[in-house]
Amino acid sequence: MLLQWRVFDFPPRPDPYLWLALPLGGMLVLSLLGTLLGARLVQRRGLLGQDFG
């Protein structure tokens, strides 16, 4: 913390909006990637639209 404050001249505390925006942004990116990769895997394996009953 001393390094960021004295050398790089960053504020000693991050912006409160970052505490909300960064985790939500990370969740959004992971959700989108998981959905895209999962849908691609299901289509490749031919499981989409099959009746398992």
ZICORUR-V432381 format. One record per backbone hydrogen bond with DSSP energy under -1.0 kcal/mol. CO is the residue of the C=O (numbers start at 1). NH is the residue of the N-H. If there is no record, write none. Layout:
BEGIN
<<CO	NH> <CO	NH>>
END
This chain:
BEGIN
<<1	5> <2	6> <3	7> <3	8> <4	10> <15	18> <17	21> <18	22> <20	24> <21	25> <22	26> <23	27> <24	28> <25	29> <26	30> <27	31> <28	32> <29	33> <30	34> <31	35> <32	36> <33	37> <34	38> <35	39> <36	40> <37	41> <38	42> <39	43> <40	44> <41	45> <42	47> <47	50>>
END
